[in-house]
Amino acid sequence: MNNDLPRKIYILDTNVIIHDPNALQRFDEHDVILPIVVLEEMDHVKKGLDELARNVREASRQLDELSLACEDLSKGCPLPGGGHLFFELSNRSTELLPDSLSMGSADNRIIAVAMSMQKEHPNRHVILVSKDINLRIKARALGLRTEDYRSDRIVTDLSVLPSGKLRLDLNTWETMAESMEILDHDHGNHFIITWPNTMALPYKNSFVILPGDREIAMRCGEINADERRVHLLDTMSYRHERHAVWGIQARNLEQNMAMNLLMDANLDLVAIMGLAGSGKTLLALAAGLHQTLDMGTYEKILVTRATVPMGQDIGFLPGTEREKLEPWMGAITDNLSILLGDEAQNISDILGQNRIEIAALSYARGRTFTKTWLIVDEAQNLTPHQMKTIVTRMGEDSKLIILGNNAQIDTPYLTAHTNGLTQAVSAFADWEHGGHIALKASERSRLAAKAVEVL
């Protein structure tokens, strides 16, 4: 390598390659070093059927193509961004590690490679990239520059993630009201208003909360971006008993917004983010049962989720696919017991009599879900690739309900910036056939609400 080049040198940890098999394409004009121990670790997980194994096999194919196209590996393999990929094979780095760090550890061998590169190229920035926090801390303690792998981030700032609602203050609303055009007043409040230039236009199917003694949520219909004209529509009040869905009433304004989205047959995708106990699963099941059994809009309800344990894994589970999934579907069966009451004697009766299926995420590939009300629970534990797999399985006359809470991520190396839930909310925020709402209030119990607040 040429020491005069200003390009940085990135040393990649194994988890970067496993997490994103296209990671080698993300470093622009800079050089990338892949320690040989990374290839050894990849070899240990390549034979599985899960997503990690698929990612490793995809990364291996890319490395194979790069190395085959390279005339001299010692001079580096050209990367798409203009940099070069080098494989670090030497053992010169072992003597640089402190005696307290064993070379038997793969992490320590990767750190040793970074220390060796830093010593050989003092005029260039040598950066160790890893998603392992402890590895980064250990490397920084040894004087190395480290970075988290951030190229997989869907959003850089979670505050810009759409919430699905906007609360207007009194002054703003009074200014808007001056341009108000009232439509179809006999059948509800339909307004067309001019949106201020100082505020970003809302998305279609998002909600605007009007100020006043009794807060009212209006739903955004057609939006004329050129003239900045927004059509605000009245919403159905599911907070009244006469409009209860399968016996469930919305307990707050946000739940009422969610129910309006769930009950809209023109929407193909609804994403509901919310804190623990905010009612995501209960509302989704109630709306699904009503539209499947009462209205006949859908033929079945299908529920799936990522099978990621919150704590220590209890090991393999016996039985059929349904029996294996029953412990993971506790939230579903608990809510079905509330909805079905005395009818819910056991899981088999609940599922069979009410046209409800539970399915493992692993078996979604290759399937097509038609006339299906599909609920994806705990979506914060899905990778973007898994989310794409599910969304692309949706067939005609189906509806996808994505539920999740970014504060309860149990999957290693996934964050609120990088998971499939954030990807779905961001990607479909402005789609006319999609809707999204974030629930803030916990309605499970006063204890659960207090726990969300103080714990």
C-alpha positions as CSV (number, residue, x, y, z in Angstrom):
1,M,0.0,0.0,0.0
2,N,1.1,3.5,-0.7
3,N,1.8,5.5,2.5
4,D,1.4,8.8,0.6
5,L,-2.3,8.2,-0.1
6,P,-4.7,10.2,2.2
7,R,-7.2,7.3,2.2
8,K,-8.1,5.8,5.5
9,I,-7.5,2.2,6.4
10,Y,-10.5,0.3,7.8
11,I,-10.1,-3.1,9.6
12,L,-13.4,-5.0,9.7
13,D,-14.6,-7.2,12.5
14,T,-16.5,-10.4,11.6
15,N,-19.8,-9.1,12.9
16,V,-19.7,-6.3,10.3
17,I,-19.6,-8.8,7.4
18,I,-22.2,-11.0,9.0
19,H,-24.5,-8.1,9.7
20,D,-24.2,-6.6,6.2
21,P,-22.8,-8.8,3.5
22,N,-22.5,-5.8,1.3
23,A,-20.3,-3.9,3.8
24,L,-17.3,-4.0,1.5
25,Q,-19.1,-1.7,-0.9
26,R,-19.7,1.0,1.8
27,F,-16.2,2.4,2.3
28,D,-15.9,4.6,-0.7
29,E,-12.3,5.3,-1.8
30,H,-10.7,4.0,1.4
31,D,-8.8,0.8,1.9
32,V,-10.3,-2.2,3.8
33,I,-8.3,-4.8,5.7
34,L,-9.9,-8.2,6.3
35,P,-7.9,-10.2,9.0
36,I,-7.7,-13.9,8.1
37,V,-9.4,-14.7,11.5
38,V,-12.5,-13.1,10.1
39,L,-12.7,-15.7,7.3
40,E,-12.2,-18.4,9.9
41,E,-15.1,-17.2,12.0
42,M,-17.3,-16.8,8.9
43,D,-16.5,-20.5,8.1
44,H,-17.9,-21.6,11.4
45,V,-21.4,-20.2,10.7
46,K,-21.8,-20.5,7.0
47,K,-23.7,-23.9,7.0
48,G,-26.9,-22.8,8.9
49,L,-30.3,-22.0,7.5
50,D,-30.8,-18.8,9.4
51,E,-30.2,-15.3,8.2
52,L,-26.7,-15.1,9.6
53,A,-25.6,-18.1,7.6
54,R,-27.2,-16.7,4.5
55,N,-25.4,-13.4,5.0
56,V,-22.1,-15.2,5.4
57,R,-22.6,-17.2,2.3
58,E,-23.5,-14.0,0.3
59,A,-20.4,-12.2,1.7
60,S,-18.2,-15.2,0.8
61,R,-19.5,-15.2,-2.8
62,Q,-18.6,-11.5,-3.0
63,L,-15.1,-12.1,-1.6
64,D,-14.7,-15.0,-4.1
65,E,-15.6,-12.7,-7.0
66,L,-13.3,-10.0,-5.8
67,S,-10.3,-12.3,-5.3
68,L,-10.8,-14.0,-8.6
69,A,-10.8,-10.7,-10.4
70,C,-7.6,-9.6,-8.7
71,E,-4.4,-10.3,-10.4
72,D,-2.2,-9.9,-7.3
73,L,-3.8,-10.2,-3.9
74,S,-0.8,-8.6,-2.3
75,K,-1.6,-5.3,-4.1
76,G,-5.2,-5.4,-3.1
77,C,-8.5,-6.2,-4.8
78,P,-10.2,-3.1,-6.3
79,L,-13.5,-2.2,-4.5
80,P,-16.5,-0.5,-6.2
81,G,-15.8,2.8,-4.4
82,G,-12.2,3.1,-5.5
83,G,-10.5,1.6,-2.5
84,H,-8.8,-1.7,-2.2
85,L,-9.4,-4.9,-0.2
86,F,-6.4,-6.5,1.5
87,F,-6.2,-9.8,3.4
88,E,-4.0,-9.7,6.5
89,L,-2.2,-13.0,6.8
90,S,1.0,-12.2,8.7
91,N,1.7,-13.0,12.4
92,R,3.9,-9.9,12.9
93,S,1.1,-8.3,14.9
94,T,1.2,-10.9,17.8
95,E,4.1,-9.2,19.5
96,L,2.2,-5.9,19.8
97,L,-0.5,-7.2,22.1
98,P,0.0,-6.9,25.8
99,D,0.7,-10.1,27.7
100,S,-2.7,-9.9,29.3
101,L,-4.5,-10.5,26.0
102,S,-4.3,-14.0,24.5
103,M,-3.9,-14.6,20.8
104,G,-6.4,-17.4,21.3
105,S,-9.2,-14.9,21.1
106,A,-10.4,-13.9,17.7
107,D,-11.2,-10.4,18.9
108,N,-7.6,-10.0,20.2
109,R,-6.2,-11.2,16.9
110,I,-8.3,-8.5,15.1
111,I,-7.1,-5.9,17.5
112,A,-3.5,-7.1,16.8
113,V,-4.0,-6.6,13.1
114,A,-5.2,-3.0,13.7
115,M,-2.2,-2.3,15.9
116,S,0.1,-3.6,13.3
117,M,-1.5,-1.5,10.5
118,Q,-1.3,1.6,12.8
119,K,2.4,1.0,13.3
120,E,3.2,0.4,9.6
121,H,1.2,3.4,8.4
122,P,1.6,6.2,10.9
123,N,0.6,8.8,8.4
124,R,-2.9,7.3,7.7
125,H,-6.0,7.0,9.8
126,V,-6.3,3.3,10.8
127,I,-9.8,2.6,12.1
128,L,-11.2,-0.7,13.5
129,V,-14.9,-1.1,12.6
130,S,-17.0,-3.4,14.8
131,K,-20.5,-3.7,16.1
132,D,-19.1,-5.3,19.3
133,I,-19.1,-2.6,22.0
134,N,-16.6,-4.4,24.3
135,L,-14.2,-4.9,21.4
136,R,-14.3,-1.2,20.6
137,I,-13.7,-0.3,24.2
138,K,-10.8,-2.7,24.5
139,A,-9.3,-1.4,21.2
140,R,-9.6,2.3,22.3
141,A,-7.9,1.4,25.6
142,L,-4.9,0.2,23.5
143,G,-4.8,3.6,21.6
144,L,-6.7,2.5,18.5
145,R,-9.4,4.5,16.6
146,T,-12.7,2.6,16.5
147,E,-16.1,3.1,14.9
148,D,-19.4,1.4,15.0
149,Y,-20.6,0.2,11.6
150,R,-23.1,2.9,10.7
151,S,-23.8,2.4,7.0
152,D,-26.7,0.2,7.8
153,R,-28.6,3.0,9.5
154,I,-32.0,3.6,8.0
155,V,-32.3,6.9,9.9
156,T,-29.5,8.9,11.6
157,D,-31.8,10.7,13.9
158,L,-34.8,8.9,15.4
159,S,-36.5,12.2,16.1
160,V,-37.3,12.5,12.3
161,L,-39.0,9.1,12.3
162,P,-42.7,9.8,11.5
163,S,-45.1,9.5,14.4
164,G,-48.2,9.6,12.3
165,K,-49.6,12.6,14.1
166,L,-49.0,16.3,14.5
167,R,-50.4,18.4,17.3
168,L,-51.2,22.0,16.3
169,D,-51.0,24.9,18.7
170,L,-53.9,27.4,18.8
171,N,-52.1,30.2,17.0
172,T,-51.1,28.0,14.1
173,W,-54.6,26.5,13.8
174,E,-56.2,30.0,13.8
175,T,-53.9,31.1,11.0
176,M,-54.8,27.9,9.0
177,A,-58.5,28.4,9.7
178,E,-58.5,31.7,7.8
179,S,-58.0,29.8,4.6
180,M,-60.4,27.0,5.5
181,E,-62.8,25.7,2.9
182,I,-65.6,23.5,4.4
183,L,-66.8,20.5,2.4
184,D,-69.7,18.1,3.0
185,H,-70.4,19.6,6.4
186,D,-73.7,17.7,6.7
187,H,-71.9,14.3,6.8
188,G,-69.0,15.3,9.0
189,N,-66.2,17.9,9.2
190,H,-64.2,17.9,6.0
191,F,-61.9,20.8,5.6
192,I,-59.4,22.0,3.0
193,I,-56.8,24.3,4.5
194,T,-53.6,26.0,3.3
195,W,-50.6,24.5,5.0
196,P,-48.0,27.1,6.3
197,N,-44.7,27.3,4.3
198,T,-42.8,27.2,7.6
199,M,-44.1,23.6,8.3
200,A,-43.4,20.4,6.4
201,L,-46.4,19.0,4.7
202,P,-48.0,16.0,6.5
203,Y,-48.2,12.6,5.0
204,K,-51.4,11.2,3.6
205,N,-53.2,9.1,6.2
206,S,-51.4,10.8,9.1
207,F,-53.4,12.7,11.7
208,V,-53.6,16.4,12.7
209,I,-54.7,17.0,16.3
210,L,-56.7,20.3,16.6
211,P,-56.4,22.4,19.7
212,G,-59.3,23.0,22.0
213,D,-61.0,21.9,25.2
214,R,-61.8,18.6,23.5
215,E,-59.0,17.5,21.3
216,I,-60.1,16.4,17.8
217,A,-57.9,14.3,15.5
218,M,-58.5,14.9,11.7
219,R,-57.1,12.5,9.2
220,C,-55.1,13.8,6.2
221,G,-56.6,12.9,2.9
222,E,-55.5,14.2,-0.5
223,I,-52.5,16.6,-0.4
224,N,-51.7,19.2,-3.1
225,A,-48.0,19.8,-2.6
226,D,-47.8,22.6,-5.2
227,E,-50.6,24.7,-3.7
228,R,-49.9,23.4,-0.1
229,R,-53.5,22.5,0.3
230,V,-54.4,19.7,2.7
231,H,-57.8,17.9,2.9
232,L,-58.6,17.1,6.5
233,L,-61.2,14.3,7.1
234,D,-63.3,13.5,10.1
235,T,-62.5,10.3,11.8
236,M,-64.7,7.6,13.2
237,S,-64.9,7.6,17.0
238,Y,-64.2,4.1,18.2
239,R,-64.2,5.4,21.8
240,H,-68.0,5.0,22.0
241,E,-69.6,1.7,22.8
242,R,-71.8,1.7,19.7
243,H,-68.7,1.7,17.5
244,A,-66.7,-0.9,19.5
245,V,-64.8,-3.4,17.4
246,W,-65.3,-7.0,18.6
247,G,-66.1,-5.5,22.0
248,I,-63.0,-3.3,22.1
249,Q,-63.3,0.5,22.5
250,A,-60.4,2.8,21.9
251,R,-59.3,4.2,25.3
252,N,-57.5,7.3,24.1
253,L,-57.1,9.5,21.1
254,E,-54.1,7.7,19.8
255,Q,-55.8,4.3,20.0
256,N,-58.7,5.8,18.1
257,M,-56.3,6.9,15.3
258,A,-54.9,3.4,15.2
259,M,-58.3,1.9,14.9
260,N,-59.2,4.2,12.0
261,L,-56.2,3.0,10.1
262,L,-56.8,-0.7,11.0
263,M,-60.5,-0.5,9.8
264,D,-59.7,1.3,6.5
265,A,-60.0,-1.3,3.8
266,N,-58.1,0.9,1.4
267,L,-54.9,0.6,3.3
268,D,-52.6,-2.4,2.6
269,L,-50.1,-1.7,5.4
270,V,-50.5,-0.3,8.9
271,A,-47.5,0.1,11.2
272,I,-48.2,0.7,14.9
273,M,-45.3,1.6,17.2
274,G,-46.0,1.8,20.9
275,L,-44.7,1.4,24.4
276,A,-45.5,-1.7,26.4
277,G,-49.2,-2.0,27.2
278,S,-50.3,0.6,24.7
279,G,-52.7,-1.8,23.1
280,K,-51.0,-2.6,19.8
281,T,-51.7,-6.3,19.7
282,L,-55.2,-6.1,21.2
283,L,-56.4,-3.5,18.6
284,A,-54.8,-5.4,15.7
285,L,-56.5,-8.7,16.7
286,A,-59.9,-7.1,17.4
287,A,-59.9,-5.4,14.0
288,G,-58.7,-8.6,12.3
289,L,-61.4,-10.7,13.9
290,H,-64.1,-8.2,13.0
291,Q,-63.0,-8.0,9.4
292,T,-62.4,-11.7,9.0
293,L,-65.3,-13.3,10.8
294,D,-67.9,-10.6,10.7
295,M,-67.3,-8.8,7.5
296,G,-65.6,-11.6,5.5
297,T,-63.1,-9.2,4.0
298,Y,-60.2,-11.6,4.7
299,E,-60.2,-15.4,4.8
300,K,-57.8,-15.8,7.7
301,I,-55.6,-14.1,10.3
302,L,-52.0,-15.1,10.3
303,V,-49.6,-14.1,13.1
304,T,-45.8,-14.3,13.0
305,R,-42.9,-12.8,14.9
306,A,-39.2,-13.1,15.4
307,T,-38.4,-15.9,17.8
308,V,-35.8,-14.0,19.8
309,P,-35.7,-14.7,23.6
310,M,-35.7,-11.7,26.0
311,G,-33.5,-13.5,28.5
312,Q,-31.7,-16.8,28.8
313,D,-32.8,-19.2,26.0
314,I,-34.5,-22.4,27.4
315,G,-33.4,-24.5,24.5
316,F,-35.2,-26.5,21.9
317,L,-39.0,-26.9,22.2
318,P,-40.8,-30.2,21.4
319,G,-43.7,-30.8,19.1
320,T,-45.1,-29.6,15.8
321,E,-44.5,-26.1,14.4
322,R,-47.6,-24.8,16.1
323,E,-46.6,-26.4,19.4
324,K,-43.1,-25.0,19.1
325,L,-44.5,-21.5,18.5
326,E,-47.1,-21.5,21.3
327,P,-44.6,-20.2,23.9
328,W,-43.6,-17.3,21.6
329,M,-47.2,-16.4,20.9
330,G,-48.2,-15.7,24.5
331,A,-49.1,-12.1,23.8
332,I,-51.4,-13.2,21.0
333,T,-53.1,-15.9,23.1
334,D,-53.5,-13.6,26.1
335,N,-55.2,-11.0,24.0
336,L,-57.4,-13.6,22.3
337,S,-58.6,-14.7,25.7
338,I,-59.7,-11.1,26.4
339,L,-61.5,-11.0,23.0
340,L,-63.1,-14.4,23.0
341,G,-63.8,-14.8,26.7
342,D,-65.1,-18.2,27.7
343,E,-64.7,-19.5,24.2
344,A,-60.9,-19.5,24.6
345,Q,-60.4,-22.8,26.4
346,N,-57.2,-23.8,24.7
347,I,-54.9,-22.7,21.9
348,S,-56.0,-25.3,19.4
349,D,-59.7,-24.4,19.8
350,I,-58.9,-20.6,19.6
351,L,-56.9,-21.0,16.4
352,G,-59.1,-23.6,14.6
353,Q,-62.5,-22.0,15.3
354,N,-61.5,-18.5,14.5
355,R,-59.4,-19.0,11.4
356,I,-56.2,-17.9,13.0
357,E,-52.8,-19.4,12.1
358,I,-49.5,-18.9,13.7
359,A,-46.4,-19.3,11.5
360,A,-42.6,-19.1,12.0
361,L,-40.9,-16.3,10.2
362,S,-38.4,-18.9,8.8
363,Y,-41.1,-20.3,6.5
364,A,-42.3,-17.1,5.0
365,R,-39.9,-17.3,2.1
366,G,-41.6,-18.5,-1.0
367,R,-45.1,-18.1,0.3
368,T,-47.8,-15.8,-1.0
369,F,-50.4,-14.5,1.5
370,T,-53.8,-13.7,-0.3
371,K,-56.9,-12.5,1.5
372,T,-54.9,-12.6,4.7
373,W,-54.9,-10.3,7.7
374,L,-51.2,-10.7,8.6
375,I,-49.9,-9.5,11.9
376,V,-46.1,-9.2,12.4
377,D,-45.6,-8.9,16.2
378,E,-42.4,-7.7,17.9
379,A,-41.1,-6.3,14.5
380,Q,-38.3,-4.4,16.3
381,N,-36.4,-7.7,16.3
382,L,-36.6,-8.1,12.6
383,T,-33.7,-7.2,10.3
384,P,-34.4,-5.0,7.2
385,H,-33.9,-8.2,5.1
386,Q,-36.5,-10.1,7.1
387,M,-39.0,-7.2,6.8
388,K,-38.5,-7.1,3.1
389,T,-39.1,-10.9,2.9
390,I,-42.4,-10.5,4.7
391,V,-43.7,-7.4,2.8
392,T,-42.9,-8.9,-0.6
393,R,-44.9,-12.1,0.3
394,M,-48.2,-10.1,0.5
395,G,-50.7,-11.0,-2.2
396,E,-53.9,-9.5,-3.4
397,D,-56.7,-8.4,-1.0
398,S,-54.4,-8.8,2.1
399,K,-53.4,-6.4,4.8
400,L,-50.1,-6.3,6.7
401,I,-50.1,-5.1,10.3
402,I,-46.6,-4.3,11.7
403,L,-46.4,-4.0,15.5
404,G,-43.3,-3.1,17.5
405,N,-41.5,-1.1,20.2
406,N,-38.0,0.2,19.5
407,A,-37.4,0.3,23.2
408,Q,-37.5,-3.5,23.5
409,I,-34.9,-4.8,21.0
410,D,-33.6,-8.2,21.9
411,T,-31.5,-9.0,18.8
412,P,-27.8,-8.5,19.0
413,Y,-26.4,-5.8,16.6
414,L,-29.8,-4.4,15.8
415,T,-30.7,-0.9,17.0
416,A,-33.6,1.4,16.6
417,H,-31.7,3.0,13.8
418,T,-31.2,-0.2,11.8
419,N,-34.0,-2.6,12.4
420,G,-36.8,-3.7,10.1
421,L,-39.5,-1.8,12.0
422,T,-37.8,1.5,11.5
423,Q,-37.2,0.6,7.8
424,A,-40.9,-0.1,7.2
425,V,-42.1,3.1,8.9
426,S,-39.6,5.2,7.0
427,A,-40.1,3.5,3.6
428,F,-43.9,3.6,3.6
429,A,-44.5,6.9,5.4
430,D,-45.6,8.7,2.3
431,W,-47.3,5.8,0.5
432,E,-51.0,6.5,-0.1
433,H,-52.0,2.9,0.7
434,G,-50.1,2.8,4.0
435,G,-50.6,4.3,7.5
436,H,-48.5,4.6,10.7
437,I,-49.2,5.7,14.2
438,A,-47.1,5.8,17.4
439,L,-48.9,5.1,20.6
440,K,-47.5,6.7,23.8
441,A,-49.9,5.9,26.6
442,S,-49.9,2.6,28.4
443,E,-53.4,1.2,29.0
444,R,-52.5,-2.2,30.3
445,S,-52.9,-1.1,34.0
446,R,-51.9,1.8,36.2
447,L,-48.9,-0.3,37.4
448,A,-47.7,-0.9,33.8
449,A,-48.2,2.8,33.0
450,K,-46.2,3.8,36.0
451,A,-43.5,1.3,35.1
452,V,-43.2,2.8,31.6
453,E,-42.7,6.2,33.2
454,V,-40.2,5.5,35.9
455,L,-38.3,2.3,34.9
